[in-house]
Amino acid sequence: MKEANGKDKKNGKKKVIWIVLAVILAVLLIPIPMRLKDGGSLELRAILYEAGFMNQLAEYPETREPAVRKGFHLDVLGHTVIDNTYLVAP
């Protein structure tokens, strides 16, 4: 009988650990969407990463003519992993 009770306690502890890990991962990975009022950009922010779909009013740096910045960017732990943004004429 002692063995059966001991196994139940170990299984119960394992279940609790897995549930806690699942909650922590959910908090770290589930993003909060934010729509920016800069032309229609969408940013998805979570604790571990930030992803953005750009549609932003901007200027060409050389001529200062109006432009639109479009594309996608991904930052993981504060470091840019993907930056596929470009300028196009409006």
C-alpha positions in Angstrom: 0.0 0.0 0.0 2.8 2.4 0.7 4.1 2.0 -2.8 0.8 2.8 -4.4 0.4 6.0 -2.3 4.0 7.1 -3.1 3.4 6.7 -6.8 0.2 8.7 -6.6 2.1 11.5 -4.9 4.8 11.5 -7.5 2.3 11.5 -10.3 0.4 14.4 -8.7 3.6 16.4 -8.3 4.5 15.8 -12.0 1.1 17.0 -13.1 1.4 20.2 -11.0 4.9 20.8 -12.5 3.6 20.3 -16.1 0.6 22.6 -15.4 2.9 25.3 -14.0 5.3 25.0 -17.0 2.3 25.2 -19.4 1.1 28.4 -17.8 4.6 30.0 -17.8 5.0 29.2 -21.5 1.6 30.6 -22.3 2.4 33.9 -20.6 5.8 34.1 -22.4 4.6 33.2 -25.9 1.0 34.4 -26.3 1.2 37.8 -28.0 -0.9 40.9 -27.4 -1.9 42.6 -30.7 -1.6 46.3 -31.0 -2.8 48.3 -34.0 -0.8 51.5 -34.4 -2.2 54.7 -35.8 0.7 55.3 -38.2 -0.9 54.1 -41.4 -2.2 50.7 -40.3 0.7 48.8 -38.7 0.1 45.8 -36.5 2.5 44.7 -33.7 2.3 41.5 -31.8 4.1 41.7 -28.5 4.9 38.9 -26.1 7.5 38.8 -23.4 10.0 36.8 -25.5 9.4 38.3 -28.9 7.9 41.1 -30.9 6.6 40.8 -34.5 5.3 43.6 -36.6 3.5 43.9 -39.9 4.5 47.4 -41.1 2.3 49.8 -43.1 3.7 53.1 -41.9 3.9 56.6 -43.3 7.6 57.6 -43.7 10.0 59.6 -45.8 12.8 58.7 -48.1 16.0 59.6 -46.2 17.8 61.1 -49.1 15.1 63.3 -50.6 12.7 63.6 -47.7 9.8 62.8 -50.1 6.8 61.0 -48.6 6.8 57.2 -48.7 5.2 54.2 -47.1 7.2 51.7 -45.1 5.9 48.1 -45.6 7.1 44.7 -44.6 7.6 42.5 -41.6 10.0 42.5 -38.7 10.7 40.0 -35.9 12.7 40.6 -32.7 13.5 37.8 -30.3 14.7 38.7 -26.8 15.4 42.3 -28.1 17.6 41.2 -31.0 16.4 41.7 -34.6 16.1 38.3 -36.3 14.2 39.3 -39.5 13.8 42.8 -40.9 12.1 42.7 -44.2 10.9 46.3 -44.4 11.1 48.5 -47.5 10.0 52.0 -48.7 7.5 52.4 -51.5 6.0 55.5 -53.1 2.5 56.3 -51.9 
